Amino acid sequence: MGEIIDEQISVNLLFNHLKRTVAPTSLYWRGRRHTITNVGLHHITQEGRTMLHIFSVTDGTTAFKLELNSETLGWKLLEVYV
Amino acid sequence: MHVDLNSCFATIEQQANPLLRGKPIVVAAYTTGRGCILAASVEAKRLGIKTGMRVSEGKNLYPPLIVLPPDPQKYRWVNRKLRVLLSSYTPYLSVESIDEMVMDLAKTPALERSSMISIAYDSKERIKKEIGEWLMVSIGIAPNRYLAKVASGLHKPDGLDIITKENIEEVLTGLRLEDLCGIKEGNAGRLRLAGIGTPVEFYRASAVTLVSALHSKTGWDWWQRLHGYEDGVMYKNFNQPEDIQKSFGQSFALGTFRVPSDPEIVKIMAQLIVKMGRRLRAAGLVAHGVSVSLLFGDYSHWVKNTRRYEPLFADSDFLGEARGLLIQAPAELVRILAVTSFHLMPRGTGQISIWNTDERKWRIIDAIDTIADRWGEFTVTPGRMLGMEQKVLDRIAFGKVM
């Protein structure tokens, strides 16, 4: 089972206009940079009127569940699974 | 064509987290030993772990089993994506549950351009490409929906089977009566008493024999089902409007069993009522009755209801009535708590009381609902919910998507 983190973090996001894809490429958490190698699933949820983009990603050894708030454009690390 | 997403919740979790792929995992209502397994991955199923088992039973079979809590929003998202993808083949799509959909392809341009088998292979490939490479579906093709469902269950995972008039006996050979969806011990017993012991004999029996064996018209329905006709009973017609909702209810399985007088029970009930009230009011309805039902630790059941002439719509009204019912419950340990509102009427209809005080209450309730629409559920909550130890989790009801 994953560990609930719920912390604001920094994330790099890449929009590829040729492939029409949007995906986080790396994240910075607790002083470490993690390069994202795989986006397993991107799904959308809502909290009231605010749309939240949830990215389930991995750097090859750790899985992260990231949340992009479409209103504030802020990122949160929701869960970590090692 | 029946499309079944294999090991739905577990496979979606493996899709989301590639580190779980190829490993035996289960999604359980609770991750503790007593939690019920809702879905087992293909790898876990190979070890004998099945849906409905307790987590402890699964762990006995395979101690390093990975147990995950359910994430309904993730599953609903995949269901929505699958619905959009399959809708590109036909407008006649029926969503049977979170992991099952049925397509009627007759007289569609997709079928004129290609065949059912090509569409099946194409949809399998597109699901992997457009939704997730780890997702697998079993597809069944048949003249009616029932046989299509039977076909989809023949080879899991990733199966593709066709049932026709020509091969149906061959397909049914080797199955037991109870392997057929809709036949359990009761019906199987009645059929065996009438000398029908296998699905092939069931198929060969005349409609008259089946009516006599099952002691009702259901015998005729079964004859139609097995011979490729739509019986109009087991499934709705395509694009048929949803049935009118007769009640709104919420239930919750308690992680720790508690007696009805435990203050935590009232807090949980308050949360259930907030969820139920939101759904009721969003549908533009009010209720004239409320019931509380409890399932105790020994699986005995208790239910009590009350009816009111005045409409019930505010969470505080429901909570007041439900608490009045709850105090009458026997002092036994509660396993599952459920609250239901019934006798529904559209808002604004019915006799208005001369001492009407509802207008002011409606203004407050509408304001609270508007806040929840904007900022999310439980932004404003009853004070009763403060300091709750246990949160009522989002769940997908059996056979439903929401």
Interface residues (C-beta under 8 A of the other chain):
Chain A: M1 G2 N38 G40 L41 H43 I44 T45 Q46 E47 G48 R49 T50 I54 S56 T58 T61 T62 A63 K65 Y81
Chain B: I12 Q15 A16 N17 P18 L19 L20 T31 I66 V67 L68 P69 Q73 K74 W77 V78 G132 A372 D373 R374 W375 G376 T379
